[in-house]
Amino acid sequence: MKFYTLLLIVFLTVAQAFAAESWLTFSKPFPVRSCIPYGGGILLATDGGIRYRAIDGDRVFHSEDGLEEAIFHAIVGYEERIYAISKFGLIAALDAQRNVWGVLNRSYVANKSRVLPDGAALADSIIVIAFEDRLAFFDLITKTSIATIDRIGEYNLSADNIQKLVVHGDSLYVNVGEQSYVREMDWYDVGGDAKLFDPLSWSKVKDPSLVNGLVEKDSNLINIEGDIIDDPSYTISATPIDTIEVAGNQEIIYDTTVVRKTRWIEKAQDKYFLVGDEAVFLYDPSLNSLTDLSLFNDFPLGEPYEVHAVPTGGVVVGTTEGGISYGGVAPWSDLSYPLPGIGSQSAAFDARIKSISVLPDGHTFFHIWGFGFFMFINWGLDQQFSVGLNSGACLDNYFEGRYDDLGNPLQYVISVGSTPAPDSSGFLTTTSNGKKYSINYFKTNGEVYCASQVGQTSMAGPLYATIDEDGSWLLYVGSRQGTAIAADGGLDIIRIPSPKNNGGELSGATIETSIPLESTPVDMVYDSIGDRLWVITKSSLYYLDKNEKDKDTLVSPKSTNGLRASEYSAIDVDIHGNLWLGTTDQGAYRLSLKNKSPDTLTVKSYNVKSGMLSNDVTDLSIDHTLGVVWFTHASGVSRYYNKNLKYSSKNMTDSAKADVYAYPVPFRPAVHNRFVIANIAEGASVSIYNRGGSLIRSFRKDDTLGGSVEWDGRGLDGNLVAPGVYYYVVKNSSKVKKGKFIIIH
């Protein structure tokens, strides 16, 4: 079977152009957890979906292809019976005719027990699945779990995990603890096997090395049809543990560990795939040639954690490894690494870092936990300058007054959030000396100014800044007592006299209001439509309100039916005033104000069943230029397109960047599915006439949301209109736009 990757990419792009809404996901298909041959290629279960790889094809299947999950730990089957098992036991089957997946069963997922990597085997109509605390038997005919056991021999599986699982005929072999066991199975009557639950019904294997696939080899040599080749994945690490004297010389003793090797050798037709955790090679015995098929260019980002939309369309993404990339309009750019080999790593998730900010001119701000701040131009493509503790800038050292074992002062600069300066002259962020936080102002010319120790808590979180009526800056700061998101905290409202009136410096910063919360804010967003600041902690949603005494307070909405309890991770607002809320385990929610009241919110959920890559959302950002909500996950990025999210208020005005246009021309309904009239003003009326001047279709109000109208080529009677010449007329309060197009059947 061949997958024509380029053709599929083109198809997805065109399909999105004619769809009112659609999903597209990106991930890195590593590490490999399991694999099976398929046609002339191989199917790989990875932490970034199911990857098909061949010498002439490369495709990754995600949730939008029917998988509903991102991380898969096992894949089993042959020919047209292919089944994938996710990290927590979701079972999906491949429809080989349509190249899409369908979920067979989700019942195991609720247990939150992990499937062991490569921990499944197929025997007739039974899939045997090794979880971290049990062994399960799934019937493909009834599509149900028919048995689970938690003990084998002398071992309790919750204490001693199964390391390996293989099936040979009627024999089921497992490695558990320090022992290998075998049991004879009746695969046609597993549910009726009463002794299956007896741990003593298993026999010990005398020599596991004689059972094909039960014991992994540690050799750096591979034997394929008599050809002895070096393992292309074989890598060892050497750690010095001691020194000895040999012939008067000191020699170092190393402890060596195999860290990478080929784990699977799978034959596909007349060639062999050599697969490791991070590598895929193809060996051709007839040519004695080895081809590296590991490279995956479609998604170079590694582990994303933060995303920020840019005004020209697309997003800037930050990774835990310290990289930053721009993408979304064209393919993802190569990662820029301010400090190669150094990143925020786990602190990015633990502290919910929101450090990326952008200005309309392309300046981009970024922070690496512990090391400093970085300014880029061209949306992160080109680094402009960096500022750390050794730069002489007025940054706080979180480890102030602390020293290492050699007496050297420890230096550590940390920050959680940033925001554009209200006048777009630079960026505002915070640093801390471990006792109080400071406000730091980075100008685009490289100058740095500080309002030192203005905060009353040891750390600060997310930020938002605006200009008040008197010209001063108002800075909203999420305060926190410590770096963790479970720390006590609240919202500080700080007034700063305009730096323009103080020689560019920050001076006179004062806290006007401090509002305590049950825990620290993890994100905030300003809704310009409702003139309201929204704040989330890890478990609550608030909006900033002024009561009758003109005192700022944070209020929770009274009604949010459909919003399930979860840990919140991110928030943004779209052009209609809808809130988008990210969670760590349930995907995302869109919250709409009922009758414009912030106290009553209607809720719609988006998750892996909708087409999202993963339900673990680390960040989200709305791109009003493309009409896209971007979501980052530890395993990749999701892109949800909805034409109603496009910013279209300038369409059909003198400041519009583009005129009204229509596509495709000619329009072939059997091929194109939709005829689109774009760049129209929201609220405009659109009418379509035939050559004789008769009205065929008209569109009003909600039909024009997002600045476009889509027509399926059918009249009011539901039938396709006749081929020929047609005209469209677009009217708003001040302009009329007309055009002609042809329909061909």
N, C-alpha and C positions, 0 to 999 in steps of 0.2 A: 504494500500500500504506500502511496506517495502523498505527501502533504505539500501543496504548493504555497509556501509561506507568503511570498510576495503577493500572489493573487489574493490571498485571504486578507492581507493588510489593506490592499486597495479596496476590496469588497467592504470591509468594515468601515473604512473612511467614507465611501459613497453611501453605504447604508445609513450611517449616522446623519449624513446631510439630508436624508429624506425621512428621518424618524423624528417624532415629537420628543421622544426620550430614548436614551440608550445607555448602556454601560460598556466600558472598556477598562481592562485591568492590566497591570504591569507587575512583573515579579522576576526575581532571579531564581532559576530552577536548581538550586543547590541548598543544602547538601542532598545527595541522593540517599534515599532510605531503602529502596527496593527497586527491582527491575525485572522485566520479562521480555523475551524477543517477540516481535510483532511484524509479520511480513518480512521485508528486507531491512527493517530497522529495529528499534528497541523503545519500549515504554518505560519511563522512569518516574517513580513516585518520589516527590521532592518536597521541600519546605516552601516551594513556590508554585505548586500545582503539579499536574501530570504533564511531563514532557515527552514528546515523540521525537526521536533523533535517528536520522539515517544519513547516508553519504550525500543524498540529494534533497533532504527535507529537514525542517526544524520547526516545531510548533509547540506551544505551551497551552494546555487547557486550564481554564480557570472557572470560577463560579458562574460567569456569564455563559459558559458552555454547558451548564447544568450540574457542575460538581458541588456547588453550595459550600465549599470549603477551600482553604488555601494550602493547608499542610497535610500531606498524605504520607503515611508510614508504611503502606504495603500495597502491592499490586499483584494479582494472580490471574491465571487463565491461559487460554490458547485459542488460536484462530479467531472466531467471532464471539467467544465467551471470555470477556475481559472485565475484571472487577477491581475497583480501587477502594481502599479502606483508609479513612482519614485518621488523623492523630487521635481522635476520641471515638472512633468506631463508626462513623457514617459510612455506609456502603453504597457505591454508585456503580452502574453498569454502562459500558460503552455501546452505543448504537453505531455499529461499524458502517452501516449504509449511509448515515447522515453525519458521521463524525461528531456526534454530540453525546453527552452523558445524561443519565437519568438516575435519580436517587431511588434505591430500593428500600432502604431502611435507615431510620434515625434513632431507634430505641436505645442503642448503646450510649449515645452522646450524653444523655442526661446523667449518666454515672460519673462523668468527668474522670474516667480511668483511661490512661494512655495506652494506645496500642504500641507494642514494642516494635522498633524498626525492623522491617522485613519479617514481621511476626504473623504471617498468614500463609495458608496453604489450601489448595483446591483439591478436593477428592470427590469425583462424581458431581453430585448436586450439593455438596456440603463445603462451606468455607470454614476452616478452623482458624480462629483468631486468638493470638496470645496477647492479652492485656497485662498490665503491670501487676495485677492482683488476681487474675483468673484466666482460665482457658475456656473460650466460648465456641459453640458449634452453631453455625447459621445455615438454615435450609433455603436454598435458592428457589425451590418449587413453591413453598408456602410463604417465602420472604419473611420468615420469623426466626428468632433465636429459639432453638429447641433444647439446649442444654448448656450449663456452665458448671465448671468445677474449680475448686480453689485449693485442692491438694493433689499432689502427685508423689507417690512413694512416701518418703519421710519428710517431704518438703511442703511447707505452707507457701503458696505462690505470692501472697501479699508480702512475705518477708524475703523470699528468694525468687527473683524473677526468672522467667524462662529466657534463656539466651539464644536458643536456636530451635526452629520448628521445621521438620521436613516430613513429607509423605512419600512412601514407596509402596504402591499397590494398596493392600489392606493394612499396612503397618504405619502407625503414627509414631514418629520419633521426636523426643524433646531433650534439650539440654537444660537442666535446672540445678542450681547450686553447683556442686562439684561432681554431679552424676549425670549420666545419660540414661533415659528410659525409653522403652518401646511398648506399644500396646496394639494388639490385633483388633481391628475395627470392622463392623458391619456397616458400611457407608449407606446402605439402603434402609437401615433401621436404627439410626443413632438414638432417636427419641425413645425407642423401646429397650435400649441397653441399660438395664437397671444397675449392672455392675460398673458402669462408667463412673459412678460417683464414689466408688470404693478406691481409695488411693493405693491399696495393695494389689489392685488388678493390673498394675504396671510392672513390667520386668526391667531389671537393670541390663544395659547393653555392655557386653564384655569388652568389646574393642570398638569404640565409636569411630575410630579412624577408618574402619572398613565400610562405614555407612556414607554413601555419597552425599555431600553437602552438609553433613552434621558437624564437622570440625573444620575450622578455617586454618589454612596453611600460612605460616609466617615467612616462608621463603621469598626471596627477592627474584626468583626465577619462575617462569610459567612454561608449562609444557602444553603445546597445542599441536595435535596430530604429529607428534615427534619433534616438532620444532621447539627448541629451548630458547626463550627470549627473556630479556630483562623486563621486570615489572615496571611499566612506565610511570606508575603512580607511587612507587615505593619511596618512602621518605622516613628517615629516622631523626630523632632528636637526641643529642648527647649532653648530659648534665654532669659537670665535674663533681665528684663526691669525695675524693681523697687523693693524696700523692704518696708515691713510694720511691725508694731509692734503688735504682738499677745501675750497676757498674759505676757508682759514684755520681750518677745523674738523677735529678728529680723528674719522675714521670707522673703525669696526671692519670688517674683512674676515672673513667666515665661510666655513668649509668645510661645505657642506650635504650630508647623506646621507639617502637614503630608507630609513627603518627599517621601515616597514610600508606595505603596499599590497594591493589586491585582486590575487590571483595566479591565480584561476580564475573564469571566468564560465561557468556550466553551465545549460543550459535544461532545465527539468523541466515537461513539459506546456506550459502557456501562460505560465509565469513563469520568472524567472531567479534563480539563486543566485550571489551575489557573495561569494567566499570568500577570506579572507586567513589568515595564520598564526594569528591570535588572534581572528578575527571571522567571523561568518556573517550575511549579509544576504539578504533576499528582495525582489526588485524585480518589481512588477506593472505591465507597460507599459500595460494598459488603464486603470489608475487613476493612473499615474505616481507610485506610492507605494513607499516603501522601509521594510521592517520589519526590525528588528534581532533576530536569532534566536541571538545569541552566548551569552546568559546561560545558565549551567548551575548550578542551585541545589542539586542533589543532593549535591555534594561541594565544599565551599568551602576545602579545606585547602591547596591549592597543592602544595608538596613536603614531605611528612611525613618525619621521620627517627627519631622516638622515640615510644613508646607505653607507657602505664602503666595497668593495670586498676584500677578503684576498687571498694571493698567493696560498694557498693550496686548494682553492675552497670553496665557501660559502661567507657569508657576516656577518658583524657586524652591528646591527641596534640600533639606539638610539631613545628613546621615550620622549615625552614631560613631562611624569611623573618622569623622571630621571632614567629610567631603560636602561640597555644595554644587548643585546642578540646576540648570535651567531647561525646561522642557514643556511639552504640551502642544505647541504649535508645529514645531518640527521635531525630529527625533531628539531624545534626551542628549544634552551636551555631555562631554566627558567631565568627570568630576574634577573640581578645583580643590586642592588640598592645601590650605594655608600652612599647616604643619604636618607634612607627610608622616604617617604612622601614629598620629596623635589625634584623638577625638574625645567627645564627651562620654562615649560608651554608655554604661548603664545609668549614669547620672541623668542622661537625656530623658529617660522614662521615669526614674525615681523622683526627680524634681519637677517634671513636666515643663521642661525648658521651652520657652517661646521667644527665642532670641532673634529670629530673622525678621527684619523690617525692610521695606523698600520705599524709595522716593519716585515720583513720576518721571524723573530724568534718568532712571536706571541705577542710581546708587543703591547698594544693598549692604546691609549690616548683618554681622554674624558673630557668634561667640562660641569658643571652645572652653568647656568647663575646666577651670583651674589654670588656664594658660593665657587668655587674653581675648581681644576684640579685633575684628577684621572688617575693613571697608573695601567693597568691590564696586566696579562700574559694569555696565552692560549686563545687569541682572545676574551678577555673580560669575561672569565669564572671565573677568580680568581683575586681579587684586590690585587695589590702590595703595593701601598701607595697613599696618598692624600696630596695635598698642597693647603692651603688656606691662608687668610690674617693673621691668628693667628699662622701660622707655622714658622714665622721668615724669610720666603723666600722674595726675592726682588720683590714682586708683587705690582702693583699699586692699590690704592683704588679709585674707580670711584667717590666716595662720599667724597673725601679728604677735610677736613676742614668743614664738615657739621655734624650737631648733631640732635638727636631726641628731643622730647619734654622734656625728663628728663635730657638732657645735655650730654647724652652718644654719643660718636663719631659713626657715621654711617660707616659701613664697607660693601663694595660691590665690588667684583672682577668680571669683565666681559670680555669675549673674543668671537670673532666670528669665527675665523678660526685657523687651525693648519696644520702642514705638517711635514713629517719625516725630521730629520736632514740629510743633503746630504751624510754623512758617516754612517748613520744608528745607530748612537750612542745615539739617543734620539729623541726629538721632539721640534719643534719651534712653538711658538704661540705669542700672543700679549696681553697686558693689557693696561689700560688707567687710568689716574688720572682725566679725564674729560677735559683736556686741550691738552695733547699730548699723543701719544701712545708709549709704550715701547716694545722691543722684549725680549721674555723669552725663555730660552733654558733649557729644562727638560731632564736630562740624565737618562738612564735606571737604574742607581744605586741610584737614588733619589736626586742627586745634582741638584740645580737650579741656573742658571746664567742669568744676565739681561743686556741689553743695554738700559738704562733708557732714556725716553723721546726723543728718536731719531727721531720719526715722527713729522711732522708739522701739522697734523690734530688730532682731539680729539679722533678718533677711527680708528681701522683697521679692514679689512674684511678678505677675503680668502687669502691664502698664497701658494707660491710654492718656493722651494729652490733647488739649484744645485751647483756643484763645478765648478769654472771657471778654465781656463787654468793655472793660476798661483797658484792654490791650495786654493784660497780664496773662501768664500761662497757668492753666489749671491742669494738674497732673494727678491722675487717679492711680493709686499704687496698691496692689494686693500685698498686704503685710503678712509676714510669717515668722514664727519663733522657731527657726531651724530650717533645714533644707528640705525636709520631707513634706509631702502634700497632706499628711495627716496632722501636721503641726497646727497649733493654735494660730489664729490670724484674724484678719479683717480687711477693711478698706480704708486707706488714708487718702484724704483729699488735700493736696498741697498746692499753695499759690506761690508762683514764682514771678517776680517783676520781669517784664520783657527784657531779655538780654540785649536787645538793640539799644536800650536806654542805659545799659551798664557796661558799655565797651565790649559786648559779646559775652560777658561772664554771667554765671549763675550766682546771684547774691540775694539775700533777703528772703530765701525760701522758708515758708512757715506752714505747718500742718494746721489747716482750718478745722478739719473734722476727722475723727477716727471712729469707724463703726465696727464693733467686734462681731465676729462670726463664729460658728461652731468649729470651723477649720479654715485653713487658708484658701483664698481664691486660686484656681488653677488656670482660669482664662476669663477674658472679658471682651465685650464688643459694644460699640455705640451704634444705636439704631437712629439714623438721621430722619426717618419718616415719623417715628413716634417721639423723637427728641428724648431718648431714654438710654441709659447705660445698663447693660445686662451683665451679670457676674455669675459664674459658677464656681462652687467648691467641688470636691470630689463626689459629693452626694446631694447637693442642693442647687437650686436655681433661684436667683434674685434679680430684681430690678431696682434701680435707684430712684427714689421718689422724694418729693418735698411735701411735708404735711402742712397743716394749717398754720403752724408756727414758723414755716419756711426753713425747717430743719431737715437736712438730708437724712434719709433712712433707707435701709435695704428691706424690700418686701418680697415675700414669696407669693407667686400666683396661687389663687385659691382653688382653681380647677385645672388639672392637667390629665384628664382621663385618657388612658392609653399609654402614659409615660411610666414604664416599669422601673422599679428600683434598680439602680446600677451605679457603677463608678463613672462619673463624667470626666471627659478628657479635653474637650475643645468646644468652642462656640463661635458662630459667625452669623451674619444677617444678610438676607438677599434683598434685591431691589424692591420687593413687595412688602418688606418688613417682617418676613417669616424668619424665625430663628432656626438654625441648624445646630443640633447638639450631638457631639460624638461621645461614644461610650467605649469602655474597655472590653465588653463582652456581648453587646446586643446590637452592634452596628451604629446607626445614627437615627435621629428623629428630626422631623420638620415640625416646628411648633408655630401655629398660625393664631393670631389674635382674633378672637371672636368679637365682632362689633367694635373692633379697635381697642378692646380692653385688655390690658396686660394681666388681669386677674383670671381670665378665662381663655385657655389655650386649647385648640384642637390639635390632635397629634396624628402624624403619619410616620410609620417606621420604614427604614431602609436597612437591609442586611444581606447576608449571603444568598438568601432565597430570592432577593431582588436582582442580584448580579454583582454585589460587592465582593471584593476579594476575600475579606476577612471581617468578622464581627468585632475584632480588636482594632478600634480606631485610635491612633495616637494623636492625630491632628486633622483639621479640615480647613478649607479655605474656598471661598466662592469667587469664581472668575466670571465677572459680568460681561466681559468682552466676548468670550466664547460661549457663554451660557452653560457653565460647567461647575459642579461641586467636586473639588478634589479631596480625597481622603488618603492619608498615609497610614500604613500598617507596618508592623515589624517585618512582614514578609513582602511588602511592595506598596503599590499605589493603585487606587481605584479612581476612575473618572466617570462621573455621572452627568450626562448631557440632558438638558431640558430646555427647549427653545424659549420657554417662559422666563428663564433666568437671565436672558440677554438684556443688556442695558440698551434701550432704544429710544430714550426720551429726546435725543437730538436728531432722530431720523426725520427726513422731510423738512429740515430747517436749513437756514443759511450756513450753520456751522457743522452740518452733517459731513462725515468723512467720505461717504459714498452715496450715490444716487440709488433710487429704486431700480431693481433689476429682477429678471425672472430666469429660471433655469429648471430643467434642461430644455433647450430649444434645438431641434424639434423634440416634442414630448411624446414618448412611446409608453402608454400606460402599462402594457404587458411587461415592459423592461424596467422602467424607472420607478413605478409604484406611486410617486408623488410629483406634482408640479409645484414649485415653490416661487412665491413672490416675496422678495426679501427687501430689507431696509425700509419698511413702511413704518409710519408712526403708529404707536399704540393708540387705539381709539379711532383709527381711520376706518373708512368703509372701502371694501374691495368688491368689485363687480366684474363678472366674466360674461362676455357676449359672444354670440356666433357671428358669422360674416353678415347675416341678414339683420343684425342689430337686436336679436331676441336675447333677453336675459337668461343665462344658463344657471349661474350660481352667484350668490352674494355672501359676504362674510362681514361680521360686525363684532365689536366688543371683545369677548374672550378669545375669539378666533384669531385676533391680531396680537395677542400677548407675545412678547419676545421679539416683536418687530418683523414678523413674517406670517404668511398664510400658506397653508399646504392644501392642495386639491388632488383628489384621486382620479380626476377625469370623468366623474360620474355626474349626471344631472340630478334634479330633485326626485326623479322616479327611481333612482338607484342604478340605472343602466349607464354603461359607457356611452359617451357622446360620440357622434360621427366624426370621422377624420376630416381635417380641413383647417381653415384659417380661423383663429379666435383672437379676441381682444380683451385686455384687462384695463380697468380704470380704478385708480386709487385716489381717494379724496380724504383730506382732513380739513380743518377749519380754514386753512390759508392756502393750500396747494392742491393741485390735481396732477397726477402722473398717469400716463397712458403707455401701453405697449401692445405689440402684436406677437403671436406665436403660432406654431403649427402643431397639430396633433396627427400622428401617424400610427395606424394599427398594424 
